[in-house]
Amino acid sequence: MSFSMFLSRIGLRLTPARLKPLSSVESLARYLGNPREAAAVPEKLAKLCFVEHREVRGFPVVTLTPRKNANGTHVIYTHGGAYVMPIADYHWGLITDLVLQTRATITVPLYGLAPDHSVREAYEMLDEVYATVCRVALGGLVILAGDSAGGGLAIGQAIRYRDSGVPTPNGVIVFSPWLDIEMKNPSIDELTRFDHLLSAPALSAAGTLWAGGLSTRDPLLSPLFDSLESLPPVFVYQGGRDILLADTFDFTRKMAAIGGDVELRIYPTGFHNFFAASTTPESKKAVRHAARTIVRLSRRQDTVSMPVVQAEQAV
């Protein structure tokens, strides 16, 4: 473990519960009573890219195209936040790094959040965003990506497009994905003592709000319950001190067992969304690998066959 990761973990552990909305049901309730505003596109990213703002079904969508050397690859990035919190500065930081390292055009849909909005509205919006990006890409590479709840949405979209007969993306790249909103995996208990950011009851409560009456085992909410057949290659970056690791393991094993193209890289000392600690070597290594994966996919558009790795530790 790097010293900077050690300091990041200490800081996270010492952060008051009131500043960690997903650390308990009580913290979540306090947050919902006074939610924060979405973070704006940072100046650095605006200088790096042409920034297009538009609305899809009443919700903002931001498209970022590199001003120099754009390579024609398109990424749709759905941010995390347990479906109740808007995009944050650290999400924009990750997006900035991906643009710098891949020269891809990245579209960021700012979908509606619970409790005012639900999963049905999000997918209706994302369907339209995906159709537009595919049309603009003109047959080029389209990748879905996201973190935490947004990682669940990215995989959920691939499932939805497979089932509806829409051409699926060329790949899916997710960080610390939330794959089962029920949070009933027995292995979660073993991980709870290491996770100072998330609690299963808080996530379950947020997930129920987001479901809007839909079954919590619907694969569009909880991709773990899908067959996972005929999906594009999925690349997962996961911290070892994150309660979501339990379902990530099960998801990876399940997809690998049916012969799916899936790669899981575990950073044992990383916490949930450890990429937010962007100065740590662990975060830099994960983001750098994700960027290389995007570039690798863009050079191999004639095939979707990728190596299957059930649990590759990367320190």
Secondary structure, DSSP 8 states (H G I E B T S, - for coil): --HHHHHHHHHHHHS-GGG-TTSSHHHHHHHHHS--------HHHHHHEEEEEEEETTEEEEEEEESS---S-EEEEE--STTTS---HHHHHHHHHHHHHH--EEEEE----TTTS-HHHHHHHHHHHHHHHHHHHTT--EEEEEETHHHHHHHHHHHHHHHHT----SEEEEES----TT---TTHHHHHTT-SS--HHHHHHHHHHHHTTS-TT-TTT-GGGS--TT---EEEEEEEE-TTHHHHHHHHHHHHHTT--EEEEEEEEEETTGGGSTTSHHHHHHHHHHHHHHHHHHT-TT------EEEEE--
